[in-house]
Amino acid sequence: MALGGGPAAASKGLPPGGSPWATPGRLLALFCVMCLFIYLDRGMIASNGVNGASATAERPASGIQGDFRLSLFQDGLLPAAFMVGLLVSSPIFAEASKHHNAFRLIGLGLAVWTVAAAGCGLAPGFGVLLVCRMAVGVGEASFVALAAPFIDDNAPPARKALWLGVFFGCIPTGYALGYIFGGLVGGALGWRAAFLIEAAAMVPFVVFCLRAPPINLRGSSSSGSSSGSAAGSSGSGSGGHEGSNRGGSRPAALLARLRLGARTIASDVALLLRHPVYVWTVAGMTVYTAVLGAFAFYGPKAGRDVFAIAPERADITFGAITVLTGTLGTLAGGSLLDAIGSSMRNALLLCAVGIGAGSCLAVAAFWAAGSFALFSLVFAAAQLAMFASAAPSNAVCMWGVPPALRPFAVSMSVVAIHVFGDVPSPPLLGALQGWLQNWRLSMSIASSLLLLGAAAYSVAALVSVTAIDYRELVAASEAGEGGGCVGGAGGSSAGLLAAARAAMAAEDGAEPGVQLSNEEGEEGGLGLGSSRPTSPDRPLLGPGARS
């Protein structure tokens, strides 16, 4: 599938940018391995071997919590600290991907992630450790915002949900491997060694992303040439070139570009908020992520205390459950969606059912299980149902917005699910447990909140019936005159956004044909005709917009 290299790349079946090394399968494998390392870090810091525990009459202090004498609330700040870096960098990386090579941006973010992970292992105090955890968010922002659109561009059309399922399945798998890795390495070599080892393991991937032939993302202004030229061809880049030609006005030019960037981000946020399917889907994902984050961080501790088992057994059991259910559940969700028809409505209904079933099963596991074996079985079923929503929900976040906004939509969903999800949930659950002193009740209350997520997905499914599926714009652009990609880059950012505005104008009862014609005169347009494929949920343009 040609996504960024024009007709020549199309004839060779090359991915974006026409780089011969970057076949779809290789890209998927590369992103999956990097995803495993990123989320291994998140699971590792929650493991008993790395996170540890405060000293009690029965056991000595251990790990981060023991070395720095942290309360449960302070300990809960560790998984939340990376959000500062994520909040600052996520929209920046997403906007930069419109004008600069996205693959290079991933390498830059992962370089920061690697240095920050090493800093965690060398941190002399809790304050330095928190700062390093904040910097880790930069790596997650660059990778998570840009990797999924790359996979969506390259995946075979009939198996997009499955390919996304494979990628997103690496998230729980990475978490689980982090439990196991942290428990084993932290127990044997100490918690600092675990951070240093993961940082060293990421170095080859950083070097590869920064030095390999670049590949491009659909909807980006960047071509195979330098990102500077791409930026120069965009509206935001022109001001930068003007400033660079006037040595004395560089501060003013930089300030102007920052203001323009802020206005662009605000405009993109406003555009995203006009898509109710996206908004309600992110709401459901936020609840799901909040509960999953609470499970991930406090699950091993709750299992250890409720069933009086060894910390190592708790780490390994929760890790094994998450690996198994995360992999099988995410793959099953993607495969099932492809099988029943990958419409947005089907995806959202699948999410609602999975989250609702997961809530009921998780409450039963934490509240009623009399043995750790029974708990493990029921909790595994709960997580299996929950993880089935991962691929469909993330797919809808990309399918329900204009193509050029996919990185920004993904990055904003990441910001939302963390700011309102797994950032506040661990410290809040820690505070709740400190008040109740009853892990069964605390975890059952957290599990019941999943029903709110099921309700949000249900609302999203209802509004998706009349919503735009923007995959049609991509199909129309690739079926344009000459059989090549529009604009030579899989559809230019401006051209795809022009068609998106025309489609939304049709929803509002405006005259999209005139608006699209004006945009075509400036940017080349998309040439949307009546021969484009119809959406599984509804036509792209209403009857009044058709010729």
C-alpha positions as CSV (number, residue, x, y, z in Angstrom):
1,M,0.0,0.0,0.0
2,A,1.5,3.3,-1.0
3,L,1.0,5.9,1.7
4,G,3.6,8.5,1.1
5,G,5.8,7.8,-1.8
6,G,3.5,8.5,-4.7
7,P,2.9,6.3,-7.7
8,A,6.5,5.0,-7.7
9,A,6.1,3.8,-4.2
10,A,2.7,2.4,-5.0
11,S,4.1,0.3,-7.8
12,K,6.6,-1.3,-5.4
13,G,4.2,-1.7,-2.5
14,L,6.4,0.5,-0.2
15,P,5.2,2.1,3.0
16,P,5.3,5.9,3.6
17,G,8.3,7.6,2.2
18,G,9.1,4.6,0.0
19,S,11.9,3.3,2.3
20,P,12.6,-0.2,1.2
21,W,13.5,-1.4,4.8
22,A,10.2,-0.3,6.2
23,T,7.8,-3.1,5.1
24,P,4.5,-3.2,6.9
25,G,5.5,-6.3,8.9
26,R,8.8,-4.9,9.9
27,L,7.3,-1.6,11.1
28,L,4.7,-3.5,13.1
29,A,7.4,-5.6,14.7
30,L,9.6,-2.6,15.4
31,F,6.8,-0.6,17.1
32,C,5.7,-3.6,19.1
33,V,9.1,-4.2,20.6
34,M,9.6,-0.5,21.4
35,C,6.1,-0.5,23.0
36,L,7.0,-3.5,25.2
37,F,10.1,-1.6,26.5
38,I,8.1,1.6,27.2
39,Y,5.4,-0.2,29.2
40,L,7.8,-2.6,30.8
41,D,9.0,0.4,32.7
42,R,5.4,1.2,33.9
43,G,4.9,-2.3,35.2
44,M,8.3,-2.5,36.7
45,I,7.9,0.5,38.9
46,A,4.7,-1.1,40.3
47,S,6.3,-4.4,41.1
48,N,7.1,-5.4,44.7
49,G,10.7,-6.0,43.7
50,V,11.2,-2.3,42.5
51,N,8.5,-0.4,44.3
52,G,9.0,-2.4,47.5
53,A,7.3,-1.6,50.8
54,S,7.8,0.3,54.0
55,A,9.2,-1.5,57.1
56,T,6.8,-3.4,59.3
57,A,7.1,-5.7,62.3
58,E,7.1,-8.7,59.9
59,R,9.3,-7.5,57.1
60,P,12.2,-5.0,56.6
61,A,11.9,-2.0,54.3
62,S,12.6,-2.6,50.6
63,G,12.6,-1.0,47.1
64,I,11.8,2.6,46.4
65,Q,9.2,2.9,49.0
66,G,11.5,1.6,51.7
67,D,14.6,3.5,50.6
68,F,12.9,6.8,50.5
69,R,10.4,6.1,53.3
70,L,7.3,7.0,51.3
71,S,3.7,7.0,52.4
72,L,1.1,5.3,50.2
73,F,0.0,8.7,48.8
74,Q,3.6,9.6,47.9
75,D,4.2,6.2,46.4
76,G,1.1,6.7,44.3
77,L,2.7,9.9,42.8
78,L,5.3,7.8,41.0
79,P,3.0,6.5,38.2
80,A,1.5,10.0,38.0
81,A,4.7,12.0,37.7
82,F,5.4,11.2,34.1
83,M,2.2,13.1,33.2
84,V,4.0,16.5,33.4
85,G,6.3,15.5,30.5
86,L,3.4,13.9,28.6
87,L,1.2,17.0,28.9
88,V,3.9,19.4,27.7
89,S,5.3,17.2,24.9
90,S,2.3,15.3,23.5
91,P,0.6,18.2,21.6
92,I,4.1,19.5,20.6
93,F,5.0,16.1,19.0
94,A,1.6,15.8,17.4
95,E,1.8,19.3,15.8
96,A,5.4,18.8,14.8
97,S,4.5,15.6,12.9
98,K,2.6,17.8,10.4
99,H,5.8,19.5,9.3
100,H,8.6,17.3,10.4
101,N,9.4,13.6,9.9
102,A,7.4,11.6,12.4
103,F,9.9,8.7,12.6
104,R,12.7,11.1,13.6
105,L,10.4,12.6,16.2
106,I,9.8,9.1,17.7
107,G,13.6,8.7,17.9
108,L,14.0,12.0,19.6
109,G,11.3,11.3,22.2
110,L,12.8,7.8,22.9
111,A,16.2,9.4,23.4
112,V,14.8,11.5,26.2
113,W,13.0,8.5,27.6
114,T,16.3,6.5,27.7
115,V,18.2,9.3,29.6
116,A,15.3,9.7,32.0
117,A,15.1,6.0,32.7
118,A,18.8,5.9,33.5
119,G,18.3,8.9,35.7
120,C,15.7,7.0,37.7
121,G,18.2,4.3,38.5
122,L,20.8,7.0,39.6
123,A,18.3,9.2,41.5
124,P,19.8,10.2,45.0
125,G,16.4,11.2,46.4
126,F,12.7,11.1,45.9
127,G,12.5,14.6,44.3
128,V,15.0,13.7,41.6
129,L,13.2,10.4,41.0
130,L,9.9,12.3,40.4
131,V,11.6,14.7,37.9
132,C,13.0,11.7,36.0
133,R,9.5,10.0,36.0
134,M,8.2,13.3,34.5
135,A,10.8,13.1,31.7
136,V,9.8,9.6,30.9
137,G,6.5,11.0,29.8
138,V,8.2,12.7,26.8
139,G,9.1,9.3,25.3
140,E,5.6,8.0,25.8
141,A,4.1,11.1,24.2
142,S,6.2,10.9,21.0
143,F,5.8,7.1,20.5
144,V,2.2,6.6,21.4
145,A,0.9,9.6,19.5
146,L,2.8,8.6,16.3
147,A,3.2,4.8,16.2
148,A,-0.5,4.0,16.0
149,P,-1.2,6.2,12.9
150,F,1.8,4.6,11.2
151,I,0.3,1.1,11.8
152,D,-3.1,2.3,10.7
153,D,-1.5,3.6,7.4
154,N,0.3,0.3,6.7
155,A,-2.1,-2.4,7.9
156,P,-4.0,-4.3,5.3
157,P,-7.6,-2.8,5.1
158,A,-9.3,-6.0,6.0
159,R,-7.1,-6.5,9.1
160,K,-6.6,-3.1,10.5
161,A,-8.3,-3.8,13.8
162,L,-6.2,-7.0,14.2
163,W,-2.9,-5.2,13.5
164,L,-3.9,-2.5,15.9
165,G,-4.8,-5.2,18.4
166,V,-1.3,-6.7,18.1
167,F,0.2,-3.3,18.8
168,F,-2.0,-2.4,21.7
169,G,-1.7,-5.9,23.0
170,C,1.9,-5.0,23.7
171,I,0.8,-2.5,26.4
172,P,-0.6,-5.0,28.9
173,T,2.1,-7.5,27.9
174,G,4.8,-4.8,28.6
175,Y,3.1,-4.0,32.0
176,A,3.1,-7.7,32.9
177,L,6.7,-8.3,31.8
178,G,7.6,-5.3,34.0
179,Y,6.0,-7.0,37.0
180,I,8.1,-10.1,36.4
181,F,11.3,-8.3,35.4
182,G,11.0,-5.9,38.4
183,G,10.3,-8.7,40.8
184,L,13.2,-10.8,39.6
185,V,15.9,-8.2,38.9
186,G,14.8,-5.9,41.7
187,G,15.0,-8.8,44.2
188,A,18.3,-10.0,42.9
189,L,20.2,-6.8,41.9
190,G,18.2,-4.0,43.5
191,W,15.7,-1.6,42.1
192,R,18.3,0.8,40.6
193,A,19.8,-1.9,38.4
194,A,16.3,-2.6,36.9
195,F,16.1,1.0,35.6
196,L,19.7,1.0,34.2
197,I,19.2,-2.3,32.4
198,E,16.0,-1.1,30.6
199,A,17.7,2.2,29.6
200,A,20.6,0.3,28.1
201,A,18.2,-2.0,26.2
202,M,16.5,0.9,24.5
203,V,19.7,2.6,23.2
204,P,19.8,0.5,19.9
205,F,16.3,1.4,19.0
206,V,16.9,5.1,19.6
207,V,20.0,5.0,17.3
208,F,18.0,3.2,14.7
209,C,15.1,5.6,14.7
210,L,17.5,8.6,14.4
211,R,19.7,7.1,11.6
212,A,17.5,4.9,9.5
213,P,16.1,6.2,6.2
214,P,13.0,8.3,7.2
215,I,9.4,7.2,6.5
216,N,6.5,9.6,6.3
217,L,3.0,9.6,7.9
218,R,-0.2,10.1,5.8
219,G,-1.5,13.7,6.1
220,S,1.9,15.1,7.0
221,S,3.5,18.0,5.1
222,S,6.8,16.2,5.3
223,S,8.2,14.4,2.3
224,G,11.2,12.2,2.0
225,S,13.3,15.4,1.9
226,S,14.3,17.5,4.9
227,S,11.7,18.4,7.4
228,G,12.7,22.0,7.2
229,S,11.5,22.2,3.6
230,A,8.2,20.7,4.7
231,A,7.9,23.2,7.4
232,G,8.7,25.9,5.0
233,S,5.9,24.9,2.7
234,S,3.4,25.1,5.5
235,G,1.7,28.1,6.9
236,S,3.5,27.9,10.1
237,G,6.9,27.4,8.5
238,S,6.8,30.5,6.5
239,G,7.1,32.8,9.4
240,G,10.0,30.8,10.7
241,H,11.9,31.2,7.4
242,E,11.3,34.9,7.3
243,G,12.6,35.2,10.8
244,S,15.7,33.2,10.1
245,N,16.6,35.5,7.2
246,R,16.6,38.5,9.6
247,G,19.2,37.9,12.3
248,G,17.9,40.8,14.4
249,S,14.3,39.6,14.5
250,R,14.8,36.0,15.6
251,P,13.3,36.4,19.1
252,A,10.2,38.1,17.5
253,A,10.0,35.4,14.9
254,L,10.3,32.7,17.6
255,L,7.5,34.4,19.6
256,A,5.3,34.6,16.5
257,R,5.8,30.9,15.8
258,L,5.0,30.0,19.4
259,R,1.8,32.1,19.2
260,L,0.9,30.5,15.9
261,G,1.6,27.0,17.4
262,A,-0.7,27.8,20.3
263,R,-3.4,29.0,18.0
264,T,-3.1,25.9,15.9
265,I,-3.3,23.6,18.9
266,A,-6.4,25.5,20.1
267,S,-8.0,25.2,16.7
268,D,-7.2,21.5,16.5
269,V,-8.7,20.9,19.9
270,A,-11.9,22.8,18.9
271,L,-12.1,20.7,15.8
272,L,-11.8,17.5,17.8
273,L,-14.5,18.6,20.1
274,R,-16.8,18.8,17.1
275,H,-16.7,15.1,16.8
276,P,-18.9,13.6,19.6
277,V,-17.9,10.0,18.7
278,Y,-14.3,10.9,19.6
279,V,-15.3,12.8,22.7
280,W,-17.5,10.0,24.1
281,T,-15.0,7.3,23.1
282,V,-12.2,9.1,25.0
283,A,-14.5,9.4,28.0
284,G,-15.0,5.6,28.0
285,M,-11.2,5.1,27.6
286,T,-10.5,7.4,30.5
287,V,-12.6,5.4,32.9
288,Y,-11.1,2.1,31.6
289,T,-7.6,3.5,32.0
290,A,-8.3,4.8,35.5
291,V,-9.4,1.4,36.8
292,L,-6.7,-0.5,34.9
293,G,-4.1,1.9,36.3
294,A,-5.3,1.2,39.8
295,F,-5.3,-2.5,39.2
296,A,-1.8,-2.3,37.7
297,F,-0.3,-0.4,40.6
298,Y,-2.1,-1.8,43.6
299,G,-3.2,-5.2,42.4
300,P,0.0,-7.0,43.6
301,K,-0.1,-5.3,46.9
302,A,-3.8,-6.1,47.4
303,G,-3.3,-9.7,46.4
304,R,-0.4,-10.0,48.8
305,D,-2.3,-8.6,51.8
306,V,-5.7,-10.1,51.2
307,F,-4.5,-13.7,50.6
308,A,-1.3,-13.5,52.7
309,I,1.0,-14.7,49.9
310,A,4.6,-13.9,49.3
311,P,5.4,-10.7,47.4
312,E,7.2,-12.6,44.6
313,R,4.2,-14.8,44.1
314,A,1.9,-11.8,43.8
315,D,4.2,-10.1,41.3
316,I,4.6,-13.2,39.1
317,T,0.9,-14.1,39.3
318,F,-0.4,-10.7,38.4
319,G,2.2,-10.4,35.7
320,A,1.2,-13.8,34.2
321,I,-2.5,-12.9,34.3
322,T,-1.9,-9.5,32.6
323,V,0.4,-11.1,29.9
324,L,-2.1,-13.8,29.1
325,T,-5.3,-11.8,29.2
326,G,-3.8,-8.6,27.8
327,T,-2.4,-10.4,24.7
328,L,-5.4,-12.7,24.2
329,G,-8.0,-10.1,25.0
330,T,-6.6,-7.4,22.8
331,L,-6.1,-9.7,19.9
332,A,-9.6,-11.2,20.4
333,G,-11.1,-7.7,20.3
334,G,-9.4,-6.8,17.1
335,S,-10.1,-10.1,15.4
336,L,-13.8,-10.0,16.5
337,L,-14.2,-6.5,15.2
338,D,-12.8,-7.5,11.8
339,A,-15.1,-10.5,11.7
340,I,-18.3,-8.7,12.5
341,G,-17.5,-5.6,10.3
342,S,-15.2,-2.8,11.5
343,S,-17.7,0.0,11.6
344,M,-17.4,2.5,14.4
345,R,-20.7,1.4,15.9
346,N,-19.7,-2.2,16.1
347,A,-16.4,-1.2,17.6
348,L,-18.1,0.9,20.3
349,L,-20.7,-1.7,21.1
350,L,-17.9,-4.3,21.6
351,C,-16.2,-1.9,24.0
352,A,-19.4,-1.3,26.0
353,V,-20.1,-5.0,26.4
354,G,-16.5,-5.8,27.3
355,I,-16.1,-3.1,29.9
356,G,-19.5,-3.9,31.5
357,A,-18.7,-7.6,31.8
358,G,-15.2,-6.8,33.1
359,S,-16.7,-4.6,35.9
360,C,-19.0,-7.4,37.1
361,L,-16.3,-10.0,37.1
362,A,-13.7,-7.8,38.8
363,V,-16.1,-7.0,41.6
364,A,-16.8,-10.7,42.1
365,A,-13.1,-11.5,42.1
366,F,-12.1,-8.9,44.8
367,W,-15.2,-9.1,47.0
368,A,-16.2,-12.8,46.9
369,A,-13.2,-14.9,46.1
370,G,-12.2,-17.1,49.0
371,S,-8.9,-18.3,47.7
372,F,-6.1,-16.8,45.7
373,A,-6.6,-19.5,43.0
374,L,-10.3,-18.6,42.6
375,F,-9.5,-14.9,42.6
376,S,-6.9,-15.4,39.9
377,L,-9.4,-17.3,37.7
378,V,-12.2,-14.7,38.0
379,F,-9.9,-11.7,37.8
380,A,-8.3,-13.2,34.6
381,A,-11.8,-13.4,33.1
382,A,-12.5,-9.8,34.0
383,Q,-9.3,-8.5,32.5
384,L,-9.9,-10.6,29.3
385,A,-13.2,-8.8,28.8
386,M,-11.7,-5.4,29.6
387,F,-8.7,-5.8,27.2
388,A,-11.0,-6.7,24.3
389,S,-11.9,-2.9,24.1
390,A,-8.3,-1.7,23.6
391,A,-8.0,-2.1,19.8
392,P,-11.6,-1.0,18.9
393,S,-11.5,2.1,21.0
394,N,-8.1,3.3,19.8
395,A,-9.2,2.6,16.2
396,V,-12.3,4.7,16.6
397,C,-10.1,7.6,17.9
398,M,-8.4,7.6,14.5
399,W,-11.3,6.7,12.2
400,G,-13.6,9.3,13.7
401,V,-11.4,12.4,13.0
402,P,-9.8,14.0,9.9
403,P,-6.8,12.0,8.7
404,A,-4.3,14.8,9.3
405,L,-5.5,15.1,12.9
406,R,-4.9,11.5,13.8
407,P,-1.6,12.1,15.7
408,F,-3.1,15.0,17.5
409,A,-6.3,13.0,18.3
410,V,-4.2,10.1,19.6
411,S,-2.0,12.4,21.7
412,M,-5.0,14.2,23.2
413,S,-6.6,10.9,24.0
414,V,-3.4,9.9,25.7
415,V,-3.4,13.1,27.7
416,A,-7.0,12.7,28.7
417,I,-6.9,9.1,29.8
418,H,-3.8,9.8,31.9
419,V,-4.8,13.2,33.4
420,F,-8.2,12.0,34.3
421,G,-7.5,8.3,34.4
422,D,-4.4,6.5,35.7
423,V,-2.7,9.6,37.1
424,P,-5.2,10.4,39.8
425,S,-6.5,6.9,40.3
426,P,-3.4,5.3,42.1
427,P,-3.0,8.1,44.7
428,L,-6.8,8.3,45.2
429,L,-7.1,4.5,45.6
430,G,-4.2,4.7,48.0
431,A,-5.9,7.4,50.0
432,L,-9.2,5.4,49.9
433,Q,-7.4,2.3,51.2
434,G,-5.7,4.3,53.9
435,W,-9.1,5.4,55.1
436,L,-11.0,2.1,54.7
437,Q,-8.1,-0.3,55.6
438,N,-10.0,-3.0,53.5
439,W,-8.4,-4.0,50.2
440,R,-11.5,-6.0,49.2
441,L,-13.8,-3.1,49.5
442,S,-11.4,-0.6,48.0
443,M,-10.8,-2.6,44.9
444,S,-14.5,-3.5,44.5
445,I,-15.4,0.2,44.5
446,A,-12.7,0.9,41.9
447,S,-14.0,-2.1,39.8
448,S,-17.6,-0.8,39.8
449,L,-16.5,2.5,38.2
450,L,-16.1,0.6,34.9
451,L,-19.8,0.7,34.5
452,L,-19.4,4.5,33.8
453,G,-17.1,3.6,31.0
454,A,-19.6,1.1,29.5
455,A,-22.2,3.9,29.6
456,A,-19.9,6.3,27.7
457,Y,-19.2,3.7,25.0
458,S,-22.9,3.1,24.7
459,V,-23.5,6.8,24.1
460,A,-20.7,6.9,21.5
461,A,-22.2,4.0,19.7
462,L,-25.5,5.8,19.4
463,V,-24.0,9.0,18.0
464,S,-21.8,7.0,15.6
465,V,-24.8,6.1,13.5
466,T,-24.9,9.6,12.1
467,A,-21.2,10.4,12.4
468,I,-18.5,10.7,9.6
469,D,-16.2,7.7,9.1
470,Y,-13.0,9.5,7.8
471,R,-11.6,6.3,6.3
472,E,-13.7,7.2,3.3
473,L,-11.6,10.3,2.7
474,V,-8.5,8.1,2.6
475,A,-10.1,5.7,0.2
476,A,-11.2,8.5,-2.0
477,S,-7.8,10.2,-2.0
478,E,-6.1,6.9,-3.1
479,A,-8.7,6.3,-5.7
480,G,-8.1,9.8,-7.2
481,E,-7.1,10.6,-10.8
482,G,-4.0,8.7,-11.8
483,G,-4.4,6.0,-9.1
484,G,-1.7,7.6,-7.1
485,C,-1.8,9.3,-3.7
486,V,-3.1,12.9,-3.7
487,G,-0.4,15.4,-3.3
488,G,2.3,12.7,-3.5
489,A,2.1,12.1,0.2
490,G,-0.9,9.9,0.7
491,G,-3.1,13.0,0.6
492,S,-1.7,16.3,1.9
493,S,-2.6,17.6,5.3
494,A,-4.4,20.7,3.9
495,G,-6.2,18.7,1.2
496,L,-7.5,16.1,3.7
497,L,-8.5,18.7,6.2
498,A,-10.3,20.6,3.4
499,A,-12.4,17.5,2.6
500,A,-13.0,17.0,6.3
501,R,-14.3,20.5,6.6
502,A,-16.5,20.0,3.6
503,A,-17.9,16.8,5.1
504,M,-18.7,18.5,8.4
505,A,-20.3,21.4,6.5
506,A,-22.6,18.8,4.9
507,E,-23.6,17.6,8.3
508,D,-24.4,21.2,9.3
509,G,-26.5,21.8,6.2
510,A,-23.9,24.1,4.5
511,E,-22.8,24.1,0.9
512,P,-19.8,21.8,1.1
513,G,-19.3,21.7,-2.7
514,V,-18.4,25.4,-2.8
515,Q,-16.1,25.2,0.2
516,L,-14.3,22.2,-1.1
517,S,-13.9,23.9,-4.5
518,N,-12.2,26.9,-2.9
519,E,-9.8,24.7,-0.9
520,E,-9.0,22.7,-4.1
521,G,-7.9,25.9,-5.8
522,E,-5.4,26.5,-3.1
523,E,-4.2,23.0,-2.1
524,G,-5.1,20.5,-4.8
525,G,-8.1,19.0,-3.0
526,L,-9.1,15.4,-2.9
527,G,-11.4,15.0,-5.8
528,L,-14.2,13.4,-3.8
529,G,-16.7,12.0,-6.3
530,S,-19.9,9.9,-6.1
531,S,-17.9,6.7,-6.8
532,R,-16.3,6.6,-3.3
533,P,-17.2,3.7,-1.0
534,T,-19.9,4.1,1.5
535,S,-19.4,4.0,5.2
536,P,-20.4,1.0,7.2
537,D,-22.5,3.4,9.4
538,R,-23.6,6.1,7.0
539,P,-22.6,7.9,3.8
540,L,-19.8,10.4,4.1
541,L,-21.8,13.3,2.6
542,G,-25.5,13.8,2.8
543,P,-27.8,13.7,-0.2
544,G,-27.6,17.5,-0.5
545,A,-23.9,17.4,-1.0
546,R,-23.8,14.9,-3.9
547,S,-23.8,16.0,-7.5
